[in-house]
């Protein structure tokens, strides 16, 4: 196996949001958090210069690595020639994770240092395709990690908080100072684990509609639920009736609702929207 010299002269590219983690101790903690063991099917998004890749392979993982940067793929293949590594050139926002999981015959343990500029949309996609994963161990900008793990009533609580906590067991694991990356980002990062649940924590009639309710509730944070839910297409009278039926005061705001309340509200709104009847799921 060739060492890091194959990457001599490689520079991080701003257009891909690249910041390479160089601290071996933090890398080992990430691998331990994902509980990588011999024979595990591991997906790594953005292997970079392969520092984390090496630890995943040394722990016994069969690693599938998604890399969008052509200039890194060749050196990665040289460095890990003969190891259990498959490199797939792909954009993480466009790949089908469920198809990739089916292709490789199992659910992945996902490990990734996410580029800051796509972390929100990518997490939303990963949660949608969560059937492809057993656990996701992801690094975010610290303030994003705080939002993901926040509960109702907090100013940090939002769309990603609700979706993450509805479908997974979320834990903010540890912080990673900015000086451990090259180039050094302007902010610190945090590692968050998501253990995928066999079923959502709450009853959901239609996941796409549930997501739209949550998104609407946080779309205009200063507005009451009666006003912010107007984007769902119901009249204000129907929305008020749905809130009353769900036992939720219409003057409350989205950040005050817990998971159970979001689930109850989305079920009532779903029935009143007529979509349940159209899909044959009306009780």
Phi and psi in degrees as GROMACS dihedral restraints (atoms count N, CA, C in turn):
[ dihedral_restraints ]
;  ai    aj    ak    al  type     phi  dphi    fc
    3     4     5     6     1   -79.1    20    10
    4     5     6     7     1   153.0    20    10
    6     7     8     9     1   -95.9    20    10
    7     8     9    10     1  -163.2    20    10
    9    10    11    12     1   -65.3    20    10
   10    11    12    13     1    -9.7    20    10
   12    13    14    15     1   -61.3    20    10
   13    14    15    16     1   -22.9    20    10
   15    16    17    18     1   -66.1    20    10
   16    17    18    19     1   -16.3    20    10
   18    19    20    21     1  -100.1    20    10
   19    20    21    22     1    11.4    20    10
   21    22    23    24     1   -56.5    20    10
   22    23    24    25     1   127.1    20    10
   24    25    26    27     1    88.5    20    10
   25    26    27    28     1    -5.3    20    10
   27    28    29    30     1   -71.9    20    10
   28    29    30    31     1   130.9    20    10
   30    31    32    33     1  -117.1    20    10
   31    32    33    34     1   142.9    20    10
   33    34    35    36     1   -64.5    20    10
   34    35    36    37     1   142.2    20    10
   36    37    38    39     1  -105.5    20    10
   37    38    39    40     1   125.3    20    10
   39    40    41    42     1   -61.5    20    10
   40    41    42    43     1   -36.2    20    10
   42    43    44    45     1   -64.9    20    10
   43    44    45    46     1   -21.5    20    10
   45    46    47    48     1  -101.5    20    10
   46    47    48    49     1     2.8    20    10
   48    49    50    51     1    63.7    20    10
   49    50    51    52     1    34.9    20    10
   51    52    53    54     1   -80.8    20    10
   52    53    54    55     1   128.0    20    10
   54    55    56    57     1  -138.8    20    10
   55    56    57    58     1   112.5    20    10
   57    58    59    60     1   -87.0    20    10
   58    59    60    61     1   123.7    20    10
   60    61    62    63     1   -78.3    20    10
   61    62    63    64     1   127.5    20    10
   63    64    65    66     1  -115.0    20    10
   64    65    66    67     1    -1.8    20    10
   66    67    68    69     1   -89.7    20    10
   67    68    69    70     1   116.8    20    10
   69    70    71    72     1   -65.0    20    10
   70    71    72    73     1   -36.5    20    10
   72    73    74    75     1   -66.4    20    10
   73    74    75    76     1   -43.1    20    10
   75    76    77    78     1   -64.6    20    10
   76    77    78    79     1   -41.2    20    10
   78    79    80    81     1   -60.7    20    10
   79    80    81    82     1   -42.8    20    10
   81    82    83    84     1   -62.9    20    10
   82    83    84    85     1   -38.9    20    10
   84    85    86    87     1   -63.6    20    10
   85    86    87    88     1   -37.7    20    10
   87    88    89    90     1   -64.0    20    10
   88    89    90    91     1   -45.4    20    10
   90    91    92    93     1   -64.1    20    10
   91    92    93    94     1   -39.4    20    10
   93    94    95    96     1   -66.1    20    10
   94    95    96    97     1   -39.1    20    10
   96    97    98    99     1   -61.7    20    10
   97    98    99   100     1   -37.4    20    10
   99   100   101   102     1   -80.5    20    10
  100   101   102   103     1    -5.0    20    10
  102   103   104   105     1    52.7    20    10
  103   104   105   106     1    48.2    20    10
  105   106   107   108     1   -72.3    20    10
  106   107   108   109     1   129.4    20    10
  108   109   110   111     1  -136.2    20    10
  109   110   111   112     1   174.2    20    10
  111   112   113   114     1   -53.5    20    10
  112   113   114   115     1   126.9    20    10
  114   115   116   117     1    87.6    20    10
  115   116   117   118     1    -5.3    20    10
  117   118   119   120     1   -64.6    20    10
  118   119   120   121     1   142.5    20    10
  120   121   122   123     1   -88.1    20    10
  121   122   123   124     1   115.9    20    10
  123   124   125   126     1  -119.4    20    10
  124   125   126   127     1   135.9    20    10
  126   127   128   129     1  -112.0    20    10
  127   128   129   130     1   126.2    20    10
  129   130   131   132     1  -115.8    20    10
  130   131   132   133     1   128.2    20    10
  132   133   134   135     1   -99.9    20    10
  133   134   135   136     1   121.8    20    10
  135   136   137   138     1    72.0    20    10
  136   137   138   139     1    67.5    20    10
  138   139   140   141     1   -67.7    20    10
  139   140   141   142     1   -18.5    20    10
  141   142   143   144     1    61.4    20    10
  142   143   144   145     1  -123.5    20    10
  144   145   146   147     1   -92.1    20    10
  145   146   147   148     1     4.7    20    10
  147   148   149   150     1    88.2    20    10
  148   149   150   151     1    13.4    20    10
  150   151   152   153     1   -62.0    20    10
  151   152   153   154     1   -49.0    20    10
  153   154   155   156     1   -71.5    20    10
  154   155   156   157     1   -36.7    20    10
  156   157   158   159     1   -54.9    20    10
  157   158   159   160     1   -44.4    20    10
  159   160   161   162     1   -59.4    20    10
  160   161   162   163     1   -43.9    20    10
  162   163   164   165     1   -67.0    20    10
  163   164   165   166     1   -37.7    20    10
  165   166   167   168     1   -63.4    20    10
  166   167   168   169     1   -42.3    20    10
  168   169   170   171     1   -68.1    20    10
  169   170   171   172     1   -42.4    20    10
  171   172   173   174     1   -64.7    20    10
  172   173   174   175     1   -27.0    20    10
  174   175   176   177     1   -79.2    20    10
  175   176   177   178     1    -6.6    20    10
  177   178   179   180     1   103.8    20    10
  178   179   180   181     1     5.4    20    10
  180   181   182   183     1   -72.3    20    10
  181   182   183   184     1   147.4    20    10
  183   184   185   186     1   -95.7    20    10
  184   185   186   187     1   104.9    20    10
  186   187   188   189     1   -99.6    20    10
  187   188   189   190     1   127.9    20    10
  189   190   191   192     1  -106.5    20    10
  190   191   192   193     1   121.6    20    10
  192   193   194   195     1  -115.7    20    10
  193   194   195   196     1   126.3    20    10
  195   196   197   198     1   -93.2    20    10
  196   197   198   199     1   122.2    20    10
  198   199   200   201     1  -135.8    20    10
  199   200   201   202     1   129.3    20    10
  201   202   203   204     1   -95.3    20    10
  202   203   204   205     1   -16.8    20    10
  204   205   206   207     1   -91.1    20    10
  205   206   207   208     1   110.2    20    10
  207   208   209   210     1   -56.1    20    10
  208   209   210   211     1   -34.2    20    10
  210   211   212   213     1   -70.2    20    10
  211   212   213   214     1   -15.5    20    10
  213   214   215   216     1   -97.3    20    10
  214   215   216   217     1   -22.9    20    10
  216   217   218   219     1   -64.3    20    10
  217   218   219   220     1   -46.8    20    10
  219   220   221   222     1   -58.6    20    10
  220   221   222   223     1   -52.7    20    10
  222   223   224   225     1   -59.8    20    10
  223   224   225   226     1   -36.1    20    10
  225   226   227   228     1   -64.3    20    10
  226   227   228   229     1   -42.6    20    10
  228   229   230   231     1   -63.8    20    10
  229   230   231   232     1   -37.5    20    10
  231   232   233   234     1   -68.5    20    10
  232   233   234   235     1   -44.6    20    10
  234   235   236   237     1   -63.6    20    10
  235   236   237   238     1   -37.2    20    10
  237   238   239   240     1  -112.6    20    10
  238   239   240   241     1    26.9    20    10
  240   241   242   243     1   -56.1    20    10
  241   242   243   244     1   129.2    20    10
  243   244   245   246     1    87.5    20    10
  244   245   246   247     1    -4.0    20    10
  246   247   248   249     1   -93.0    20    10
  247   248   249   250     1   170.4    20    10
  249   250   251   252     1   -80.5    20    10
  250   251   252   253     1    62.6    20    10
  252   253   254   255     1  -128.5    20    10
  253   254   255   256     1   128.9    20    10
  255   256   257   258     1  -118.9    20    10
  256   257   258   259     1   123.4    20    10
  258   259   260   261     1  -101.8    20    10
  259   260   261   262     1   127.3    20    10
  261   262   263   264     1  -114.5    20    10
  262   263   264   265     1   119.5    20    10
  264   265   266   267     1   -77.9    20    10
  265   266   267   268     1   112.6    20    10
  267   268   269   270     1  -163.2    20    10
  268   269   270   271     1   153.3    20    10
  270   271   272   273     1   -85.3    20    10
  271   272   273   274     1   123.9    20    10
  273   274   275   276     1   -60.0    20    10
  274   275   276   277     1   -24.5    20    10
  276   277   278   279     1   -83.4    20    10
  277   278   279   280     1   -10.4    20    10
  279   280   281   282     1  -112.8    20    10
  280   281   282   283     1   -21.8    20    10
  282   283   284   285     1   -68.4    20    10
  283   284   285   286     1   149.2    20    10
  285   286   287   288     1   -92.1    20    10
  286   287   288   289     1   109.5    20    10
  288   289   290   291     1   -71.3    20    10
  289   290   291   292     1   -33.9    20    10
  291   292   293   294     1   -66.7    20    10
  292   293   294   295     1   -40.2    20    10
  294   295   296   297     1   -65.5    20    10
  295   296   297   298     1   -40.0    20    10
  297   298   299   300     1   -64.5    20    10
  298   299   300   301     1   -40.6    20    10
  300   301   302   303     1   -62.8    20    10
  301   302   303   304     1   -44.8    20    10
  303   304   305   306     1   -63.5    20    10
  304   305   306   307     1   -38.7    20    10
  306   307   308   309     1   -62.3    20    10
  307   308   309   310     1   -36.3    20    10
  309   310   311   312     1   -99.4    20    10
  310   311   312   313     1     2.9    20    10
  312   313   314   315     1    77.8    20    10
  313   314   315   316     1    31.8    20    10
  315   316   317   318     1   172.1    20    10
  316   317   318   319     1   172.1    20    10
  318   319   320   321     1   -81.5    20    10
  319   320   321   322     1   143.7    20    10
  321   322   323   324     1   -88.8    20    10
  322   323   324   325     1   152.2    20    10
  324   325   326   327     1   -95.3    20    10
  325   326   327   328     1   115.3    20    10
  327   328   329   330     1   -95.8    20    10
  328   329   330   331     1   131.7    20    10
  330   331   332   333     1  -132.3    20    10
  331   332   333   334     1   130.5    20    10
  333   334   335   336     1  -159.5    20    10
  334   335   336   337     1   142.9    20    10
  336   337   338   339     1  -100.7    20    10
  337   338   339   340     1    97.8    20    10
  339   340   341   342     1   -77.3    20    10
  340   341   342   343     1   135.4    20    10
  342   343   344   345     1   -58.9    20    10
  343   344   345   346     1   134.4    20    10
  345   346   347   348     1   -55.6    20    10
  346   347   348   349     1   -39.0    20    10
  348   349   350   351     1   -74.2    20    10
  349   350   351   352     1   -13.0    20    10
  351   352   353   354     1  -119.1    20    10
  352   353   354   355     1     7.7    20    10
  354   355   356   357     1   -62.4    20    10
  355   356   357   358     1   -39.7    20    10
  357   358   359   360     1   -66.7    20    10
  358   359   360   361     1   -57.1    20    10
  360   361   362   363     1   -59.4    20    10
  361   362   363   364     1   -36.3    20    10
  363   364   365   366     1   -70.2    20    10
  364   365   366   367     1   -41.1    20    10
  366   367   368   369     1   -62.1    20    10
  367   368   369   370     1   -41.5    20    10
  369   370   371   372     1   -58.8    20    10
  370   371   372   373     1   -42.5    20    10
  372   373   374   375     1   -65.3    20    10
  373   374   375   376     1   -43.1    20    10
  375   376   377   378     1   -62.7    20    10
  376   377   378   379     1   -38.5    20    10
  378   379   380   381     1   -68.1    20    10
  379   380   381   382     1   -35.7    20    10
  381   382   383   384     1   -64.4    20    10
  382   383   384   385     1   -38.8    20    10
  384   385   386   387     1  -102.3    20    10
  385   386   387   388     1    30.9    20    10
  387   388   389   390     1   -62.2    20    10
  388   389   390   391     1   -17.4    20    10
  390   391   392   393     1   -61.9    20    10
  391   392   393   394     1   -17.8    20    10
  393   394   395   396     1   -80.8    20    10
  394   395   396   397     1    -8.0    20    10
  396   397   398   399     1  -128.9    20    10
  397   398   399   400     1   150.1    20    10
  399   400   401   402     1   -99.3    20    10
  400   401   402   403     1   -35.5    20    10
  402   403   404   405     1  -148.8    20    10
  403   404   405   406     1   146.6    20    10
  405   406   407   408     1  -125.2    20    10
  406   407   408   409     1   126.1    20    10
  408   409   410   411     1  -118.0    20    10
  409   410   411   412     1   108.1    20    10
  411   412   413   414     1  -126.0    20    10
  412   413   414   415     1   144.6    20    10
  414   415   416   417     1  -104.9    20    10
  415   416   417   418     1   131.9    20    10
  417   418   419   420     1  -127.7    20    10
  418   419   420   421     1   164.7    20    10
  420   421   422   423     1   -55.8    20    10
  421   422   423   424     1   138.0    20    10
  423   424   425   426     1   -54.4    20    10
  424   425   426   427     1   -41.9    20    10
  426   427   428   429     1   -68.0    20    10
  427   428   429   430     1   -29.3    20    10
  429   430   431   432     1   -70.3    20    10
  430   431   432   433     1   -41.8    20    10
  432   433   434   435     1   -59.9    20    10
  433   434   435   436     1   -40.6    20    10
  435   436   437   438     1   -62.3    20    10
  436   437   438   439     1   -41.8    20    10
  438   439   440   441     1   -63.5    20    10
  439   440   441   442     1   -42.8    20    10
  441   442   443   444     1   -60.5    20    10
  442   443   444   445     1   -39.6    20    10
  444   445   446   447     1   -89.5    20    10
  445   446   447   448     1    -4.0    20    10
  447   448   449   450     1   -74.2    20    10
  448   449   450   451     1   153.8    20    10
  450   451   452   453     1  -107.4    20    10
  451   452   453   454     1   174.9    20    10
  453   454   455   456     1   -59.1    20    10
  454   455   456   457     1   145.2    20    10
  456   457   458   459     1    94.7    20    10
  457   458   459   460     1   -14.6    20    10
  459   460   461   462     1   -89.3    20    10
  460   461   462   463     1   146.0    20    10
  462   463   464   465     1   -66.7    20    10
  463   464   465   466     1   -17.5    20    10
  465   466   467   468     1   -87.7    20    10
  466   467   468   469     1   -14.3    20    10
  468   469   470   471     1   -67.4    20    10
  469   470   471   472     1   131.4    20    10
  471   472   473   474     1  -160.0    20    10
  472   473   474   475     1  -160.8    20    10
  474   475   476   477     1   -54.6    20    10
  475   476   477   478     1   -50.6    20    10
  477   478   479   480     1   -67.3    20    10
  478   479   480   481     1   -30.5    20    10
  480   481   482   483     1   -60.5    20    10
  481   482   483   484     1   -51.0    20    10
  483   484   485   486     1   -65.1    20    10
  484   485   486   487     1   -47.6    20    10
  486   487   488   489     1   -64.8    20    10
  487   488   489   490     1   -43.8    20    10
  489   490   491   492     1   -61.8    20    10
  490   491   492   493     1   -44.8    20    10
  492   493   494   495     1   -77.5    20    10
  493   494   495   496     1   -19.6    20    10
  495   496   497   498     1   -76.2    20    10
  496   497   498   499     1   -33.2    20    10
  498   499   500   501     1  -110.9    20    10
  499   500   501   502     1   -10.2    20    10
  501   502   503   504     1  -144.2    20    10
  502   503   504   505     1   166.0    20    10
  504   505   506   507     1   -92.9    20    10
  505   506   507   508     1   114.0    20    10
  507   508   509   510     1  -100.9    20    10
  508   509   510   511     1   137.7    20    10
  510   511   512   513     1  -145.3    20    10
  511   512   513   514     1   125.6    20    10
  513   514   515   516     1   -77.4    20    10
  514   515   516   517     1   113.9    20    10
  516   517   518   519     1   -84.5    20    10
  517   518   519   520     1   -57.8    20    10
  519   520   521   522     1  -163.9    20    10
  520   521   522   523     1   161.1    20    10
  522   523   524   525     1   -94.4    20    10
  523   524   525   526     1   154.7    20    10
  525   526   527   528     1  -129.1    20    10
  526   527   528   529     1   111.9    20    10
  528   529   530   531     1   -62.1    20    10
  529   530   531   532     1   148.9    20    10
  531   532   533   534     1   -63.7    20    10
  532   533   534   535     1   -27.8    20    10
  534   535   536   537     1   -71.3    20    10
  535   536   537   538     1    -6.2    20    10
  537   538   539   540     1   -87.3    20    10
  538   539   540   541     1     1.9    20    10
  540   541   542   543     1  -111.1    20    10
  541   542   543   544     1   156.3    20    10
  543   544   545   546     1  -132.2    20    10
  544   545   546   547     1   120.5    20    10
  546   547   548   549     1   -70.0    20    10
  547   548   549   550     1   160.0    20    10
  549   550   551   552     1   -71.3    20    10
  550   551   552   553     1   121.7    20    10
  552   553   554   555     1   -73.8    20    10
  553   554   555   556     1   169.8    20    10
  555   556   557   558     1   -78.9    20    10
  556   557   558   559     1   -15.1    20    10
  558   559   560   561     1  -132.1    20    10
  559   560   561   562     1   161.6    20    10
  561   562   563   564     1   -76.8    20    10
  562   563   564   565     1   165.0    20    10
  564   565   566   567     1  -120.2    20    10
  565   566   567   568     1   169.7    20    10
  567   568   569   570     1  -142.2    20    10
  568   569   570   571     1   146.6    20    10
  570   571   572   573     1   -98.2    20    10
  571   572   573   574     1   130.9    20    10
  573   574   575   576     1  -124.2    20    10
  574   575   576   577     1   136.2    20    10
  576   577   578   579     1  -105.5    20    10
  577   578   579   580     1   143.8    20    10
  579   580   581   582     1  -129.3    20    10
  580   581   582   583     1   107.2    20    10
  582   583   584   585     1   -93.0    20    10
  583   584   585   586     1   115.0    20    10
  585   586   587   588     1   -70.9    20    10
  586   587   588   589     1   129.1    20    10
  588   589   590   591     1   -85.2    20    10
  589   590   591   592     1   150.0    20    10
  591   592   593   594     1   -65.1    20    10
  592   593   594   595     1   -26.1    20    10
  594   595   596   597     1  -151.1    20    10
  595   596   597   598     1   157.5    20    10
  597   598   599   600     1   -59.3    20    10
  598   599   600   601     1   154.9    20    10
  600   601   602   603     1   -67.3    20    10
  601   602   603   604     1   -21.5    20    10
  603   604   605   606     1  -125.7    20    10
  604   605   606   607     1   158.3    20    10
  606   607   608   609     1   -73.7    20    10
  607   608   609   610     1   127.7    20    10
  609   610   611   612     1  -129.2    20    10
  610   611   612   613     1   122.7    20    10
  612   613   614   615     1   -72.5    20    10
  613   614   615   616     1   -43.1    20    10
  615   616   617   618     1  -146.4    20    10
  616   617   618   619     1   116.8    20    10
  618   619   620   621     1   -65.8    20    10
  619   620   621   622     1   -39.6    20    10
  621   622   623   624     1   -62.6    20    10
  622   623   624   625     1   -40.8    20    10
  624   625   626   627     1   -69.7    20    10
  625   626   627   628     1   -40.3    20    10
  627   628   629   630     1   -56.1    20    10
  628   629   630   631     1   -45.5    20    10
  630   631   632   633     1   -61.4    20    10
  631   632   633   634     1   -38.6    20    10
  633   634   635   636     1   -68.4    20    10
  634   635   636   637     1   -35.7    20    10
  636   637   638   639     1   -65.3    20    10
  637   638   639   640     1   -46.4    20    10
  639   640   641   642     1   -62.7    20    10
  640   641   642   643     1   -44.5    20    10
  642   643   644   645     1   -61.8    20    10
  643   644   645   646     1   -42.4    20    10
  645   646   647   648     1   -65.1    20    10
  646   647   648   649     1   -39.7    20    10
  648   649   650   651     1   -62.6    20    10
  649   650   651   652     1   -31.8    20    10
  651   652   653   654     1  -102.2    20    10
  652   653   654   655     1     0.7    20    10
  654   655   656   657     1   -63.2    20    10
  655   656   657   658     1   -37.8    20    10
  657   658   659   660     1  -133.3    20    10
  658   659   660   661     1    89.0    20    10
  660   661   662   663     1   -60.4    20    10
  661   662   663   664     1   -26.3    20    10
  663   664   665   666     1   -82.1    20    10
  664   665   666   667     1   -14.4    20    10
  666   667   668   669     1   -85.7    20    10
  667   668   669   670     1   152.4    20    10
  669   670   671   672     1   -71.3    20    10
  670   671   672   673     1   163.2    20    10
  672   673   674   675     1   -59.4    20    10
  673   674   675   676     1   -36.8    20    10
  675   676   677   678     1   -57.2    20    10
  676   677   678   679     1   -37.5    20    10
  678   679   680   681     1   -87.8    20    10
  679   680   681   682     1   -40.9    20    10
  681   682   683   684     1   -68.8    20    10
  682   683   684   685     1   -27.6    20    10
  684   685   686   687     1   -80.8    20    10
  685   686   687   688     1     1.0    20    10
  687   688   689   690     1   -63.6    20    10
  688   689   690   691     1   -23.0    20    10
  690   691   692   693     1   -68.5    20    10
  691   692   693   694     1   -10.2    20    10
  693   694   695   696     1   -79.0    20    10
  694   695   696   697     1   -11.5    20    10
  696   697   698   699     1    97.7    20    10
  697   698   699   700     1    -2.2    20    10
  699   700   701   702     1   -84.1    20    10
  700   701   702   703     1   155.4    20    10
  702   703   704   705     1   -69.6    20    10
  703   704   705   706     1   160.8    20    10
  705   706   707   708     1   -61.9    20    10
  706   707   708   709     1   -34.5    20    10
  708   709   710   711     1   -66.3    20    10
  709   710   711   712     1   -43.3    20    10
  711   712   713   714     1   -66.0    20    10
  712   713   714   715     1   -39.2    20    10
  714   715   716   717     1   -64.5    20    10
  715   716   717   718     1   -42.4    20    10
  717   718   719   720     1   -63.1    20    10
  718   719   720   721     1   -40.6    20    10
  720   721   722   723     1   -66.0    20    10
  721   722   723   724     1   -39.1    20    10
  723   724   725   726     1   -65.7    20    10
  724   725   726   727     1   -42.6    20    10
  726   727   728   729     1   -62.2    20    10
  727   728   729   730     1   -41.9    20    10
  729   730   731   732     1   -62.2    20    10
  730   731   732   733     1   -44.4    20    10
  732   733   734   735     1   -63.6    20    10
  733   734   735   736     1   -34.8    20    10
  735   736   737   738     1   -81.3    20    10
  736   737   738   739     1    -3.5    20    10
  738   739   740   741     1    74.0    20    10
  739   740   741   742     1    31.7    20    10
  741   742   743   744     1  -120.4    20    10
  742   743   744   745     1   126.4    20    10
  744   745   746   747     1   -62.8    20    10
  745   746   747   748     1   125.9    20    10
  747   748   749   750     1   -64.1    20    10
  748   749   750   751     1   -17.0    20    10
  750   751   752   753     1   -88.5    20    10
  751   752   753   754     1    -2.0    20    10
  753   754   755   756     1   -70.4    20    10
  754   755   756   757     1   163.8    20    10
  756   757   758   759     1  -112.9    20    10
  757   758   759   760     1   160.2    20    10
  759   760   761   762     1   -55.4    20    10
  760   761   762   763     1   -37.4    20    10
  762   763   764   765     1   -69.3    20    10
  763   764   765   766     1    -6.5    20    10
  765   766   767   768     1   -94.7    20    10
  766   767   768   769     1    -9.2    20    10
  768   769   770   771     1   -86.2    20    10
  769   770   771   772     1   135.8    20    10
  771   772   773   774     1   -89.4    20    10
  772   773   774   775     1   179.9    20    10
  774   775   776   777     1   -59.3    20    10
  775   776   777   778     1   -44.5    20    10
  777   778   779   780     1   -60.8    20    10
  778   779   780   781     1   -40.7    20    10
  780   781   782   783     1   -68.2    20    10
  781   782   783   784     1   -39.8    20    10
  783   784   785   786     1   -62.9    20    10
  784   785   786   787     1   -40.7    20    10
  786   787   788   789     1   -64.2    20    10
  787   788   789   790     1   -46.0    20    10
  789   790   791   792     1   -63.2    20    10
  790   791   792   793     1   -44.6    20    10
  792   793   794   795     1   -63.8    20    10
  793   794   795   796     1   -44.0    20    10
  795   796   797   798     1   -65.6    20    10
  796   797   798   799     1   -34.3    20    10
  798   799   800   801     1   -67.2    20    10
  799   800   801   802     1   -42.5    20    10
  801   802   803   804     1   -66.5    20    10
  802   803   804   805     1   -46.0    20    10
  804   805   806   807     1   -63.1    20    10
  805   806   807   808     1   -36.7    20    10
  807   808   809   810     1   -62.3    20    10
  808   809   810   811     1   -45.0    20    10
  810   811   812   813     1   -65.7    20    10
  811   812   813   814     1   -42.4    20    10
  813   814   815   816     1   -71.3    20    10
  814   815   816   817     1   -22.8    20    10
  816   817   818   819     1   -74.1    20    10
  817   818   819   820     1   -15.5    20    10
  819   820   821   822     1    87.3    20    10
  820   821   822   823     1    -3.8    20    10
  822   823   824   825     1   -71.3    20    10
  823   824   825   826     1   -33.9    20    10
  825   826   827   828     1   -61.9    20    10
  826   827   828   829     1   -41.8    20    10
  828   829   830   831     1   -64.7    20    10
  829   830   831   832     1   -39.2    20    10
  831   832   833   834     1   -68.4    20    10
  832   833   834   835     1   -28.3    20    10
  834   835   836   837     1   -98.7    20    10
  835   836   837   838     1     2.0    20    10
  837   838   839   840     1    76.6    20    10
  838   839   840   841     1    21.1    20    10
  840   841   842   843     1  -107.5    20    10
  841   842   843   844     1    10.4    20    10
  843   844   845   846     1   -65.5    20    10
  844   845   846   847     1   129.8    20    10
